[in-house]
């Protein structure tokens, strides 16, 4: 039994890291040092702000250290590392500032919004009314003037930016004034683009008018899986008061230690990392378009984030493409969203993006799969070192 469990983990690591090119935009890879902290003794321990547990002085210190780093990296007045995921961070935010029957505005799933916020997700759970942002599929962004009209008409309690399909910065500053005039609280779910925000290469939601920035810590941000809350003091402190015990009991202090180190890496290397992620995405999109793929938003420069979106009309066809690419060890989702965050951290640059586009083209053209798979393996093994982190 033990051998079987260990063997499955080893086989997974050997395949996904040593033999595959991972282009899933919601995944990234941690540095070895961050990964080591995840397996530390802190993973076996509890602490609490009520001082119920003894022996916690170092756990408490690392949490405070992490919060200070997060405030510095994101220029926030408050930070909290306890949410166990970006979804739970959304839940904390919405639960803190709404009551049943309140209305929120966000991007609907059909336009690339996060389904976990919509009626089948948190809005339904919290009995909130939800209205969609007017959205341009052509530009893959919110329509500003129409959005202002919706806010003035609907009078939402929450205006929430952010999406799962996220190519371009959202018009926060253009909409924030109207939202605030109508007493709305402005949130920004930066789950996908948090690392680009930290690297100062995408947008700065808290300076553009958002009250709260939240999200996942394992997509463009290269930390362990988890969530984070960043906010102006008034809003951050209100959320902090409710987190324990309502939403999080044990916050997994090994994760918080690992996230703290990832924040230090982002502070030191975030700008150069984020620049390269975006350069890689633009080059990959351009190369795929040149091969004839239906890449969204060509006339707008394809992307300003880590994502490239192939427009094949939905998940059914997208899944066929994803399965075909999986057979040659190129990993994408059924979107088909293609992300450059992990390959960038492995050290790949624009030249490798052109090669990846070529491999995708050959796979989709039906070339011999074993031949392509061999080339993918060779390429993956050339880029085994994790970059944008502290050495030794």
C-alpha positions in Angstrom: 0.0 0.0 0.0 2.8 2.5 1.0 4.7 1.7 -2.2 1.6 2.2 -4.3 0.9 5.6 -2.8 4.5 6.8 -3.1 4.7 5.4 -6.6 1.7 7.3 -7.8 3.1 10.6 -6.5 6.5 10.0 -8.0 4.9 9.1 -11.4 2.9 12.3 -11.3 5.9 14.4 -10.5 8.0 12.7 -13.1 5.4 13.1 -15.8 4.1 16.6 -15.1 7.4 18.3 -14.2 10.0 16.4 -16.2 8.1 15.4 -19.3 5.3 18.0 -19.8 4.9 21.6 -20.8 2.2 23.0 -18.6 0.2 25.9 -20.1 -2.8 25.9 -17.6 -3.1 29.6 -16.6 -4.5 28.8 -13.1 -1.4 26.8 -12.1 2.2 27.7 -11.3 5.2 26.1 -9.7 6.7 27.1 -6.4 10.4 27.4 -5.7 12.0 24.5 -3.9 12.4 26.6 -0.8 8.7 27.4 -0.7 7.9 23.8 -1.3 10.2 22.8 1.6 8.3 25.1 4.0 5.1 23.4 3.0 6.5 20.1 4.5 7.7 21.8 7.7 6.6 21.1 11.2 4.3 24.1 11.1 2.0 21.9 9.1 1.2 19.8 12.2 0.5 22.8 14.5 -2.3 25.1 15.6 -2.3 28.7 16.7 -5.1 31.2 17.4 -5.3 34.9 18.0 -7.2 34.2 21.3 -4.0 32.5 22.6 -5.8 29.3 23.3 -2.7 27.2 22.2 0.8 27.5 23.7 4.1 27.0 21.9 3.0 29.3 19.0 5.5 32.2 19.2 7.2 31.4 15.9 4.0 30.7 14.1 2.6 34.0 15.2 5.7 35.8 14.2 5.8 34.4 10.7 2.2 35.3 10.2 2.8 38.9 11.2 5.9 39.0 9.0 3.9 37.7 6.1 1.2 40.3 6.6 3.8 43.1 6.6 5.4 41.8 3.4 2.0 41.5 1.7 1.1 45.1 2.6 4.5 46.2 1.2 4.2 44.2 -2.0 0.7 45.3 -2.8 0.9 48.7 -1.1 -2.2 47.8 1.1 -3.1 49.1 4.5 -4.2 45.7 5.7 -3.5 42.1 4.7 -4.7 38.7 5.8 -3.1 35.4 4.7 -5.6 33.1 6.4 -8.1 32.4 3.6 -7.5 28.8 2.4 -8.4 29.7 -1.2 -9.4 32.5 -3.5 -13.0 31.2 -3.4 -13.0 31.5 0.4 -11.5 35.0 0.1 -14.5 35.9 -2.1 -16.8 34.3 0.4 -15.3 36.3 3.3 -15.6 39.6 1.3 -19.2 39.1 0.2 -20.4 37.8 3.6 -18.8 40.7 5.4 -20.4 43.5 3.4 -23.7 42.1 2.2 -26.9 40.7 3.7 -29.5 38.4 2.0 -31.3 40.2 -0.7 -28.5 42.7 -1.5 -27.4 43.0 -5.1 -23.9 42.6 -6.6 -22.6 43.3 -10.0 -19.9 41.1 -11.6 -19.0 39.5 -14.9 -21.2 36.6 -15.8 -19.7 33.2 -16.5 -20.8 33.3 -20.1 -18.5 36.3 -20.6 -15.6 34.7 -18.7 -16.6 35.5 -15.2 -15.9 33.2 -12.3 -18.8 30.8 -11.9 -18.1 30.5 -8.1 -19.5 34.0 -7.6 -22.7 33.6 -9.8 -26.1 32.1 -8.8 -24.8 28.5 -8.6 -22.0 29.7 -6.4 -21.7 32.3 -3.6 -24.5 34.5 -4.8 -26.9 31.6 -4.4 -25.4 30.5 -1.1 -25.7 34.0 0.4 -29.1 34.7 -1.2 -27.7 37.7 -3.2 -29.2 39.1 -6.3 -26.6 39.3 -9.1 -26.5 41.5 -12.2 -24.0 41.2 -15.0 -21.6 43.8 -16.1 -22.3 44.8 -19.7 -19.4 43.1 -21.5 -17.8 43.2 -25.0 -16.8 39.8 -26.2 -14.9 41.4 -29.0 -12.7 43.4 -26.6 -13.0 40.9 -23.8 -13.7 43.7 -21.3 -16.4 45.6 -19.5 -18.3 48.3 -21.4 -17.7 51.3 -19.3 -20.6 53.7 -20.1 -23.2 50.9 -20.0 -21.7 49.6 -16.7 -22.1 53.1 -15.2 -25.8 53.1 -16.3 -26.4 49.7 -14.7 -24.8 50.8 -11.4 -27.0 53.9 -11.3 -30.1 51.8 -12.0 -29.4 48.7 -9.9 -27.8 50.4 -6.9 -25.6 47.4 -6.0 -24.1 46.8 -2.6 -21.0 45.3 -4.2 -19.3 46.0 -7.5 -16.8 43.2 -8.1 -14.2 43.2 -10.9 -12.2 40.2 -12.0 -12.7 37.2 -14.2 -11.5 33.7 -15.1 -10.9 34.7 -18.8 -8.8 37.7 -18.1 -6.9 39.3 -21.0 -6.8 43.0 -20.2 -7.0 45.3 -17.2 -10.5 46.1 -16.1 -11.7 49.7 -16.2 -11.7 50.2 -12.4 -10.8 53.8 -12.3 -13.4 54.7 -15.0 -16.2 53.0 -13.0 -15.2 53.5 -9.4 -16.5 57.1 -9.1 -20.0 56.1 -10.1 -19.9 53.1 -7.9 -18.9 55.1 -4.9 -21.5 57.8 -5.6 -24.0 55.0 -5.4 -22.6 53.7 -2.1 -21.2 50.5 -3.5 -18.2 48.7 -2.1 -15.7 47.9 -4.8 -13.9 44.6 -4.8 -11.3 43.2 -7.3 -10.8 39.4 -7.5 -7.3 39.3 -8.9 -6.9 35.5 -8.6 -5.5 35.1 -12.1 -3.5 38.3 -12.3 -2.3 38.7 -8.7 1.4 38.1 -9.6 1.2 40.6 -12.5 -0.3 43.2 -10.0 2.4 42.4 -7.5 5.0 42.9 -10.3 3.5 46.3 -11.2 2.8 45.2 -14.8 -1.0 44.9 -15.1 -3.0 47.4 -13.0 -3.1 48.7 -9.4 -6.7 48.1 -8.3 -6.4 49.7 -4.8 -5.0 52.9 -6.3 -7.6 52.8 -9.1 -10.6 52.8 -6.8 -11.1 49.3 -5.3 -11.6 49.0 -1.6 -10.5 45.4 -1.5 -8.1 43.3 -3.5 -8.4 39.5 -3.0 -7.6 36.3 -4.8 -5.7 33.0 -5.1 -2.0 32.8 -4.4 -1.0 30.1 -6.9 -1.7 31.3 -10.5 0.4 34.2 -11.7 1.4 34.7 -8.1 3.8 31.8 -7.6 3.0 30.8 -4.0 1.3 27.7 -2.5 -2.3 27.1 -3.1 -4.4 29.4 -0.9 -5.9 32.8 -0.7 -5.2 36.4 0.4 -7.1 39.5 1.4 -5.6 43.0 0.8 -7.6 46.2 1.6 -7.8 49.7 3.0 -7.9 49.6 6.8 -11.6 50.2 7.3 -12.6 47.3 5.0 -9.7 45.0 5.9 -10.2 45.2 9.7 -13.9 44.5 9.3 -13.2 41.3 7.4 -10.4 40.3 9.8 -12.9 40.3 12.7 -15.1 37.7 11.0 -12.5 35.3 9.5 -12.1 33.2 12.7 -14.1 31.1 13.5 -16.7 31.8 10.8 -14.7 31.0 7.7 -11.3 29.7 8.8 -10.3 27.8 11.9 -6.8 26.2 11.2 -5.3 28.4 8.5 -2.5 25.8 7.8 0.6 27.6 9.1 3.0 25.7 6.9 1.1 27.3 4.0 1.4 30.7 5.5 5.1 30.3 6.0 5.4 29.2 2.4 3.3 32.1 1.2 5.5 34.5 3.3 8.6 33.3 1.4 6.8 33.5 -1.9 5.9 37.2 -1.0 9.6 37.8 -0.4 10.4 36.3 -3.8 7.8 38.4 -5.4 9.1 41.6 -3.8 12.6 40.8 -5.1 11.8 39.3 -8.5 8.2 40.2 -9.3 8.8 43.0 -11.8 11.1 41.0 -14.1 9.0 37.9 -13.8 5.7 39.7 -14.6 7.3 41.4 -17.6 8.4 38.1 -19.0 5.1 36.4 -18.4 3.3 39.1 -20.4 6.0 39.1 -23.2 5.7 35.4 -23.5 1.9 35.5 -23.7 2.0 38.1 -26.4 4.6 36.1 -28.4 2.7 32.8 -28.0 -0.5 34.4 -29.1 1.1 36.0 -32.1 2.8 32.7 -33.2 -0.5 30.7 -32.8 -2.4 33.3 -34.8 0.3 33.2 -37.5 -0.3 29.4 -37.7 -4.0 30.1 -38.3 -5.4 29.4 -34.8 -8.5 31.5 -33.8 -6.8 33.6 -31.1 -9.1 36.1 -29.4 -8.5 39.9 -29.6 -5.9 40.0 -32.3 -6.8 43.6 -33.1 -6.2 44.6 -29.5 -2.8 43.0 -29.2 -4.2 39.6 -28.1 -3.5 40.0 -24.4 -1.9 42.1 -21.6 -1.9 39.3 -19.1 -0.6 35.7 -18.8 -3.5 34.3 -20.8 -4.1 33.5 -24.5 -7.6 32.4 -25.4 -8.4 30.2 -28.4 -11.9 30.8 -29.5 -13.5 27.4 -30.4 -17.0 28.0 -29.2 -17.1 26.3 -25.8 -15.9 23.5 -23.6 -17.1 20.6 -25.8 -14.7 21.4 -28.6 -12.2 22.8 -26.3 -12.0 19.5 -24.4 -11.3 17.7 -27.6 -8.4 20.0 -28.3 -7.1 19.7 -24.7 -7.2 15.9 -24.8 -5.3 15.9 -28.1 -2.6 18.1 -26.7 -2.4 16.0 -23.5 -1.5 13.0 -25.6 1.7 14.8 -26.6 2.4 16.1 -23.1 1.2 19.7 -23.6 -1.2 20.5 -20.8 -4.0 23.0 -21.3 -7.6 23.3 -20.0 -10.9 22.9 -21.8 -11.2 26.7 -22.2 -9.0 26.7 -24.3 -7.1 29.2 -22.1 -3.4 29.0 -22.5 -1.2 30.5 -19.8 2.5 31.4 -19.6 3.1 31.7 -15.9 4.7 28.3 -15.2 6.8 28.1 -18.4 8.1 31.6 -17.6 9.2 30.5 -14.1 11.0 27.6 -15.7 13.1 30.1 -17.7 11.4 30.0 -21.1 11.3 33.2 -23.2 10.0 34.3 -26.5 12.0 31.8 -28.6 10.5 28.9 -26.6 7.0 30.4 -27.1 7.5 30.2 -30.9 8.6 26.5 -30.5 5.5 25.7 -28.3 3.2 27.2 -30.9 4.9 25.1 -33.5 4.4 21.9 -31.4 0.7 22.8 -30.9 0.2 23.3 -34.6 1.9 20.0 -35.5 -0.2 18.2 -32.9 -3.4 19.7 -34.1 -2.4 18.8 -37.7 -2.2 15.2 -36.7 1.5 14.6 -37.0 3.0 11.5 -35.3 2.2 11.9 -31.6 5.2 10.0 -30.4 7.6 12.2 -32.4 6.0 15.4 -30.9 5.9 13.9 -27.4 9.6 13.2 -27.7 10.3 16.8 -28.6 8.1 18.1 -25.7 10.0 15.9 -23.2 13.3 17.1 -24.5 12.2 20.7 -24.2 10.8 20.2 -20.7 14.0 18.6 -19.5 16.0 21.6 -20.8 14.1 23.8 -18.4 14.2 22.1 -15.0 15.5 25.0 -13.0 13.0 27.3 -11.3 13.7 31.0 -11.9 12.8 34.3 -10.2 13.6 33.0 -6.7 16.4 33.1 -4.2 19.3 30.7 -5.1 20.9 28.4 -2.4 
